[in-house]
């Protein structure tokens, strides 16, 4: 519809929403605005709403009732309306809802109206649990679901991969179990440490006792990090931390589902997969993918609001490191005093070298399994290299670093490309906190205090508690 140049006036009335079953009452103020053919609710585009009937109570002498056309906005076919009753039907709205209020005509013209009205009403809704969508089953998503395990919230987790725990990932080959992303859980957060070592089941929990050494661009390996620092994993692999968190909840984890788009609705969010299929309506959503993927998801979403653009810009600005990981197995065990060695000046092709045999239950006695994570310059330059050539180069560099020619010839290998391996900074918390006003939340290693697994889990716990308080 065509908007008048005049400013619309406000009107206040009452409305009641009724549903079956147990009811709860709350006072709600909702502002509906229809300008230029678009209906907005509380400042946000409401989606495909339509006005089904319009009954005229007071007119300028024309008593005709009229029916509005279907669409995201509506057209009034007559002017001079003093009041009206509208039955508004939208996606996933329990209704129709009957809303009443004055429709105010601006000065100038009888054929078109700008409509702006506010309802302060008592809403009666069925006493059903609220529902939440969590996108991503990594450490932060699992912790968020865990934080809600006693709340009256139904949690559905959508995970694009076949497993859980995200970049804290575990694989198996024969009798070997190995991590190829995050290697272990640090003890830098007391709450997460207590959760893992006291609250959750501790069977198979492993503390890596051997120290982490350091090396620089020259390849000289020497004593580095504090050898007494606890480094937690599990005999069955680091993914156990997410599995054990989910096991304490009633969350529904749907693997193999890639969320492609969100659509903002008046009372929550609708999610779609990469085939455009409807994944359902949710009262709120928590997004956990790496910041660049979260920014892309916001960019694909149907959410017409300035906050969406600001959030996307802020989240997209978080820098990430790209890492290629090579896994090299040998039928002999290395004789070195350390669990891992880290390149401290980031000026060597290898950034991290770890021995999985130092983790109880991971590698049979008498064997070695090395995780070699390459620094970003090498990883970016060789990201598209054929895996056979890539692993040959990684093995050669490993042999030179450890001065052991036997390491050029592993008996089996594996590899993983991490486009978004680790954030090098975190997002501004004040910016992402504004999303809660739209029933949208973010958590992950790019949201927490630092880009580490324990910080991601802590942030997930806090995010889940925030959701429980606000839903």
Wavefront OBJ file of the C-alpha trace (Angstrom):
o trace
v 0.000 0.000 0.000
v 1.074 3.601 -0.461
v 2.010 5.458 2.684
v 0.926 9.021 3.328
v 3.525 11.641 4.133
v 1.743 12.340 7.391
v 3.020 10.720 10.590
v 0.743 7.970 11.892
v -0.882 8.284 15.272
v -0.897 5.702 18.048
v -3.915 3.936 19.422
v -4.228 1.571 22.385
v -6.782 -1.140 22.865
v -7.114 -4.617 24.306
v -6.992 -8.055 22.776
v -7.125 -11.612 24.032
v -5.405 -14.689 22.635
v -7.013 -17.984 23.656
v -5.667 -21.514 23.360
v -6.748 -24.838 24.733
v -5.196 -26.593 27.705
v -3.551 -25.157 30.756
v -3.098 -21.401 30.468
v -0.719 -18.854 31.811
v -1.301 -15.115 31.678
v 1.135 -12.359 30.885
v 0.751 -8.734 29.937
v 2.217 -8.029 26.521
v 2.587 -4.800 24.583
v 2.916 -5.347 20.860
v 3.311 -2.637 18.269
v 2.009 -3.439 14.779
v 2.857 -1.115 11.914
v 1.730 -1.330 8.308
v 3.581 1.001 5.962
v 4.318 0.644 2.255
v 2.717 -2.761 2.082
v 4.776 -4.302 4.877
v 3.622 -5.394 8.291
v 6.210 -4.924 11.045
v 5.830 -6.167 14.603
v 7.848 -4.425 17.303
v 10.050 -2.947 14.596
v 10.738 -6.235 12.811
v 9.274 -7.549 9.578
v 6.750 -10.123 10.729
v 6.916 -12.413 7.728
v 4.006 -13.639 5.609
v 1.068 -12.337 7.622
v -2.342 -11.649 6.173
v -5.432 -9.892 7.396
v -8.307 -12.290 6.826
v -11.273 -10.085 7.682
v -11.820 -6.469 8.519
v -15.122 -5.485 10.109
v -15.822 -1.767 10.128
v -17.290 -0.435 13.378
v -17.344 3.301 12.595
v -17.115 4.968 9.194
v -17.703 8.323 7.533
v -21.082 7.225 6.291
v -19.982 4.215 4.313
v -21.039 1.059 6.166
v -19.438 -1.413 3.820
v -17.273 -4.156 5.311
v -14.215 -5.072 3.343
v -11.781 -7.984 3.055
v -8.082 -7.243 2.785
v -5.929 -8.943 0.199
v -3.453 -11.635 1.197
v 0.179 -10.631 1.443
v 2.858 -9.382 3.774
v 1.016 -6.016 3.968
v -2.617 -5.079 3.429
v -4.744 -2.495 1.618
v -7.775 -0.710 3.029
v -10.354 -0.068 0.356
v -12.054 2.762 2.206
v -11.079 5.695 4.344
v -12.520 7.088 7.516
v -12.228 3.964 9.599
v -12.477 4.793 13.283
v -12.080 1.244 14.590
v -11.729 -2.230 13.256
v -11.373 -5.859 14.310
v -8.693 -7.857 12.518
v -8.130 -11.598 12.518
v -4.417 -11.955 11.852
v -2.992 -15.317 10.885
v 0.766 -15.869 10.577
v 3.215 -18.723 10.471
v 3.081 -20.920 13.571
v 0.700 -18.554 15.339
v -1.820 -20.393 17.584
v -4.916 -18.734 16.381
v -6.316 -16.874 14.598
v -5.782 -14.120 17.114
v -8.482 -11.495 17.357
v -6.988 -8.063 17.879
v -8.952 -4.847 18.251
v -7.795 -1.273 18.197
v -8.293 2.085 16.517
v -6.921 2.528 13.026
v -5.863 6.129 12.589
v -6.157 7.960 9.302
v -3.457 10.508 8.516
v -4.447 13.774 6.919
v -4.751 13.726 3.182
v -6.544 11.213 1.011
v -9.377 8.757 1.528
v -8.212 5.839 -0.550
v -5.086 4.766 1.328
v -4.167 4.574 4.997
v -1.041 4.348 7.036
v -1.888 2.147 10.018
v 0.060 2.122 13.277
v -1.386 0.667 16.413
v -0.286 -0.753 19.759
v -1.973 -3.507 21.722
v -1.443 -3.950 25.408
v -3.205 -7.175 26.136
v -3.365 -10.238 28.311
v -2.086 -13.277 26.451
v -3.338 -16.721 27.426
v -1.073 -19.421 26.142
v -1.066 -23.155 26.680
v 1.273 -24.353 29.406
v 3.594 -26.127 26.985
v 7.373 -26.063 27.395
v 9.282 -23.528 25.364
v 11.445 -24.917 22.587
v 14.989 -24.007 21.593
v 17.090 -24.745 18.530
v 20.855 -25.111 18.972
v 22.845 -25.018 15.746
v 26.000 -27.071 16.278
v 26.835 -29.912 18.687
v 30.346 -28.786 19.625
v 31.604 -28.201 23.138
v 29.741 -24.906 23.506
v 26.465 -26.272 22.103
v 26.663 -29.334 24.348
v 27.346 -27.153 27.396
v 24.414 -24.865 26.540
v 22.087 -27.874 26.282
v 23.452 -29.214 29.572
v 22.771 -25.905 31.325
v 19.110 -26.264 30.314
v 18.670 -29.856 31.491
v 16.543 -28.821 34.496
v 14.655 -26.027 32.695
v 11.221 -26.369 31.107
v 12.751 -26.015 27.663
v 12.719 -28.573 24.856
v 16.110 -28.501 23.124
v 16.773 -29.653 19.567
v 20.384 -29.665 18.373
v 21.139 -29.616 14.646
v 24.617 -30.884 13.744
v 25.873 -31.083 10.148
v 28.396 -33.873 10.848
v 27.854 -37.458 11.989
v 29.353 -36.876 15.437
v 29.488 -34.337 18.230
v 32.080 -32.046 19.844
v 32.956 -30.082 16.691
v 36.655 -29.308 16.305
v 37.405 -31.270 19.468
v 37.269 -34.347 17.295
v 38.171 -38.027 17.671
v 38.807 -40.759 15.106
v 39.751 -44.436 15.289
v 41.964 -46.613 13.111
v 42.415 -50.232 14.087
v 43.397 -50.276 17.765
v 44.270 -46.553 17.774
v 42.170 -43.660 19.024
v 43.354 -40.152 18.239
v 42.431 -36.481 18.396
v 42.998 -34.438 15.249
v 41.568 -31.060 16.306
v 41.628 -29.822 19.901
v 43.926 -32.221 21.746
v 42.736 -31.940 25.324
v 40.813 -29.863 27.859
v 42.818 -27.438 29.994
v 42.067 -26.720 33.658
v 42.062 -22.931 33.371
v 38.382 -22.669 34.325
v 37.384 -23.984 37.754
v 33.734 -24.459 36.842
v 34.483 -26.526 33.737
v 37.139 -28.513 35.605
v 34.672 -29.366 38.363
v 32.068 -30.327 35.784
v 34.438 -32.727 33.997
v 36.261 -34.180 37.000
v 33.429 -34.348 39.566
v 29.935 -33.852 38.122
v 30.035 -35.862 34.900
v 30.987 -39.553 34.876
v 34.768 -39.890 35.171
v 35.261 -43.428 33.910
v 37.984 -43.378 31.261
v 39.036 -39.806 32.122
v 42.729 -39.357 31.274
v 45.231 -36.783 32.554
v 48.197 -36.460 30.184
v 51.155 -36.341 32.527
v 54.037 -35.780 30.104
v 54.928 -32.126 29.510
v 54.638 -29.830 26.509
v 57.997 -28.625 25.160
v 58.651 -25.755 22.754
v 60.684 -25.060 19.619
v 61.381 -22.052 17.418
v 62.099 -21.587 13.724
v 65.472 -23.353 14.101
v 63.735 -26.565 15.194
v 65.501 -26.749 18.565
v 63.097 -28.531 20.970
v 63.504 -27.664 24.638
v 61.574 -27.434 27.912
v 58.595 -25.153 27.419
v 55.212 -25.090 29.083
v 54.520 -26.009 32.703
v 54.781 -29.779 32.944
v 52.428 -29.883 35.945
v 49.429 -28.439 34.077
v 46.528 -30.903 33.855
v 45.501 -31.889 30.351
v 42.242 -33.839 30.298
v 40.921 -36.188 27.653
v 39.310 -39.653 27.654
v 40.434 -43.130 26.735
v 37.616 -43.124 24.189
v 38.586 -39.663 22.912
v 37.886 -35.982 23.595
v 34.428 -36.232 21.993
v 33.355 -37.933 25.216
v 33.023 -34.564 26.906
v 30.174 -33.556 24.564
v 28.617 -37.022 24.617
v 28.541 -37.037 28.420
v 27.040 -33.550 28.534
v 24.283 -34.552 26.110
v 23.649 -37.787 28.023
v 22.648 -35.699 31.039
v 19.906 -33.981 29.030
v 16.762 -34.819 27.094
v 18.031 -32.849 24.095
v 17.241 -34.258 20.663
v 20.501 -34.268 18.655
v 19.879 -34.506 14.907
v 23.088 -35.356 13.057
v 23.623 -34.842 9.347
v 21.450 -31.713 9.292
v 22.946 -28.483 7.934
v 20.967 -25.384 8.921
v 21.060 -23.045 5.946
v 18.638 -20.282 6.866
v 16.764 -18.705 9.749
v 13.539 -16.788 9.336
v 12.500 -14.296 11.973
v 8.886 -14.645 12.997
v 6.774 -12.675 15.398
v 7.132 -15.259 18.152
v 10.460 -16.908 17.404
v 12.449 -18.421 14.553
v 11.829 -20.880 11.749
v 14.820 -22.905 10.526
v 15.477 -24.411 7.096
v 18.053 -26.972 5.987
v 20.223 -26.777 2.865
v 17.415 -28.297 0.789
v 14.955 -25.633 1.916
v 13.039 -28.073 4.112
v 11.333 -26.647 7.169
v 13.083 -27.797 10.362
v 10.406 -26.307 12.562
v 9.521 -23.251 14.593
v 11.407 -22.435 17.792
v 10.910 -19.841 20.498
v 14.647 -19.066 20.443
v 17.830 -20.156 18.694
v 21.476 -20.544 19.753
v 24.131 -20.362 17.030
v 27.495 -22.028 17.717
v 29.361 -22.479 14.376
v 32.687 -20.687 13.832
v 32.208 -16.934 13.449
v 32.573 -16.801 9.622
v 29.961 -19.539 9.198
v 27.648 -17.866 11.706
v 27.994 -14.581 9.790
v 27.123 -16.393 6.549
v 24.085 -17.947 8.214
v 22.873 -14.514 9.288
v 23.447 -13.271 5.751
v 21.216 -16.031 4.346
v 18.498 -15.449 6.917
v 15.197 -13.674 6.464
v 15.535 -11.077 9.185
v 14.956 -7.469 8.215
v 16.417 -5.545 11.124
v 19.369 -3.216 11.634
v 20.624 -5.455 14.447
v 21.026 -8.316 11.984
v 23.331 -6.284 9.783
v 25.346 -5.004 12.743
v 25.682 -8.498 14.215
v 26.755 -9.990 10.926
v 29.403 -7.327 10.399
v 30.805 -7.689 13.919
v 30.840 -11.504 13.838
v 32.403 -11.642 10.365
v 35.317 -9.522 11.606
v 36.621 -12.283 13.941
v 39.894 -13.569 12.400
v 40.542 -17.315 12.127
v 43.568 -19.506 11.553
v 43.556 -22.191 8.870
v 45.286 -25.433 9.878
v 46.088 -28.668 8.074
v 46.516 -31.662 10.384
v 48.470 -34.766 9.434
v 48.312 -38.033 11.390
v 51.325 -40.358 11.074
v 51.497 -43.881 12.542
v 54.669 -45.915 13.135
v 55.203 -49.523 14.326
v 57.743 -48.320 16.897
v 57.656 -45.934 19.849
v 59.625 -42.717 19.987
v 61.986 -42.223 22.903
v 61.443 -38.567 23.863
v 60.535 -36.999 27.247
v 57.621 -34.894 26.099
v 53.979 -35.363 25.087
v 53.932 -32.477 22.615
v 56.060 -29.656 21.222
v 54.705 -26.270 20.180
v 56.258 -23.722 17.858
v 56.359 -20.544 19.917
v 57.426 -18.027 17.252
v 54.990 -19.377 14.599
v 57.859 -19.252 12.120
v 58.215 -22.981 11.467
v 56.114 -25.002 9.011
v 55.008 -27.228 11.903
v 52.969 -25.510 14.587
v 52.172 -28.409 16.916
v 53.456 -31.982 17.212
v 51.810 -34.362 19.691
v 52.227 -38.032 20.621
v 48.905 -39.803 21.037
v 50.632 -42.732 22.765
v 50.958 -40.481 25.849
v 47.185 -40.746 26.341
v 46.088 -43.881 28.158
v 44.104 -46.208 25.946
v 44.861 -44.414 22.661
v 47.749 -46.366 21.110
v 48.990 -49.944 21.714
v 52.321 -50.346 23.464
v 55.347 -50.186 21.207
v 53.729 -47.904 18.614
v 53.761 -44.172 17.928
v 50.955 -42.031 16.516
v 51.872 -38.406 15.797
v 49.449 -35.550 15.284
v 51.201 -32.853 13.256
v 49.349 -29.544 12.885
v 50.908 -27.174 10.385
v 51.208 -23.427 10.922
v 48.879 -21.144 8.990
v 51.228 -19.942 6.210
v 51.997 -23.512 5.206
v 48.365 -24.586 5.596
v 47.020 -21.779 3.422
v 49.667 -22.257 0.732
v 49.103 -26.032 0.537
v 45.396 -26.297 1.296
v 44.565 -27.736 -2.135
v 47.613 -29.995 -2.415
v 46.861 -33.660 -3.154
v 46.685 -35.582 0.161
v 49.440 -38.038 -0.839
v 51.921 -35.250 -1.581
v 50.755 -33.268 1.434
v 51.306 -36.136 3.869
v 54.686 -36.942 2.317
v 55.808 -33.355 2.936
v 54.439 -33.389 6.510
v 56.306 -36.625 7.252
v 59.548 -35.202 5.827
v 59.258 -32.046 7.945
v 58.490 -34.134 11.021
v 61.576 -36.287 10.427
v 63.773 -33.204 10.107
v 62.354 -31.618 13.257
v 62.966 -34.774 15.327
v 66.166 -35.704 13.480
v 64.849 -39.216 12.803
v 64.816 -40.454 9.194
v 62.490 -43.332 10.100
v 59.652 -40.811 10.362
v 59.635 -40.177 6.601
v 57.896 -43.536 6.121
v 54.733 -43.922 8.264
v 52.835 -47.181 7.791
v 49.462 -45.422 7.708
v 48.307 -41.807 7.645
v 45.258 -39.601 7.993
v 44.638 -35.897 7.505
v 42.130 -33.112 8.157
v 41.778 -29.635 6.703
v 40.431 -27.073 9.173
v 39.411 -23.941 7.264
v 38.351 -22.320 10.533
v 40.600 -24.060 13.035
v 40.823 -21.481 15.790
v 39.809 -17.841 16.275
v 42.654 -15.435 16.905
v 40.363 -13.064 18.771
v 36.890 -13.029 20.298
v 33.813 -11.012 19.374
v 32.680 -7.897 21.223
v 30.290 -9.261 23.842
v 28.169 -6.093 24.033
v 27.298 -6.417 20.358
v 26.237 -10.068 20.432
v 24.305 -9.551 23.672
v 21.820 -7.337 21.784
v 20.638 -10.415 19.883
v 18.940 -11.736 23.033
v 16.253 -9.089 22.524
v 15.377 -11.014 19.366
v 15.458 -14.486 20.997
v 18.817 -15.198 19.367
v 22.007 -16.205 21.170
v 25.608 -17.002 20.240
v 28.178 -19.202 21.933
v 31.519 -20.772 21.076
v 35.250 -20.292 21.366
v 34.881 -16.987 19.482
v 32.402 -15.678 22.061
v 34.099 -16.785 25.279
v 36.938 -15.235 27.228
v 39.593 -16.906 25.053
v 39.635 -19.185 21.991
v 40.034 -22.496 23.844
v 37.780 -25.508 24.469
v 37.379 -24.849 28.187
v 36.394 -21.225 27.497
v 33.892 -22.341 24.849
v 32.304 -24.740 27.333
v 32.147 -22.065 30.037
v 30.507 -19.668 27.607
v 28.054 -22.397 26.578
v 27.041 -22.973 30.193
v 26.481 -19.259 30.730
v 24.552 -18.887 27.477
v 22.274 -21.802 28.375
v 21.557 -20.219 31.763
v 20.723 -16.902 30.076
v 18.296 -18.667 27.740
v 16.629 -20.418 30.678
v 16.136 -17.100 32.450
v 14.678 -15.314 29.420
v 12.436 -17.968 27.870
l 1 2 3 4 5 6 7 8 9 10 11 12 13 14 15 16 17 18 19 20 21 22 23 24 25 26 27 28 29 30 31 32 33 34 35 36 37 38 39 40 41 42 43 44 45 46 47 48 49 50 51 52 53 54 55 56 57 58 59 60 61 62 63 64 65 66 67 68 69 70 71 72 73 74 75 76 77 78 79 80 81 82 83 84 85 86 87 88 89 90 91 92 93 94 95 96 97 98 99 100 101 102 103 104 105 106 107 108 109 110 111 112 113 114 115 116 117 118 119 120 121 122 123 124 125 126 127 128 129 130 131 132 133 134 135 136 137 138 139 140 141 142 143 144 145 146 147 148 149 150 151 152 153 154 155 156 157 158 159 160 161 162 163 164 165 166 167 168 169 170 171 172 173 174 175 176 177 178 179 180 181 182 183 184 185 186 187 188 189 190 191 192 193 194 195 196 197 198 199 200 201 202 203 204 205 206 207 208 209 210 211 212 213 214 215 216 217 218 219 220 221 222 223 224 225 226 227 228 229 230 231 232 233 234 235 236 237 238 239 240 241 242 243 244 245 246 247 248 249 250 251 252 253 254 255 256 257 258 259 260 261 262 263 264 265 266 267 268 269 270 271 272 273 274 275 276 277 278 279 280 281 282 283 284 285 286 287 288 289 290 291 292 293 294 295 296 297 298 299 300 301 302 303 304 305 306 307 308 309 310 311 312 313 314 315 316 317 318 319 320 321 322 323 324 325 326 327 328 329 330 331 332 333 334 335 336 337 338 339 340 341 342 343 344 345 346 347 348 349 350 351 352 353 354 355 356 357 358 359 360 361 362 363 364 365 366 367 368 369 370 371 372 373 374 375 376 377 378 379 380 381 382 383 384 385 386 387 388 389 390 391 392 393 394 395 396 397 398 399 400 401 402 403 404 405 406 407 408 409 410 411 412 413 414 415 416 417 418 419 420 421 422 423 424 425 426 427 428 429 430 431 432 433 434 435 436 437 438 439 440 441 442 443 444 445 446 447 448 449 450 451 452 453 454 455 456 457 458 459 460 461 462 463 464 465 466 467 468 469 470 471
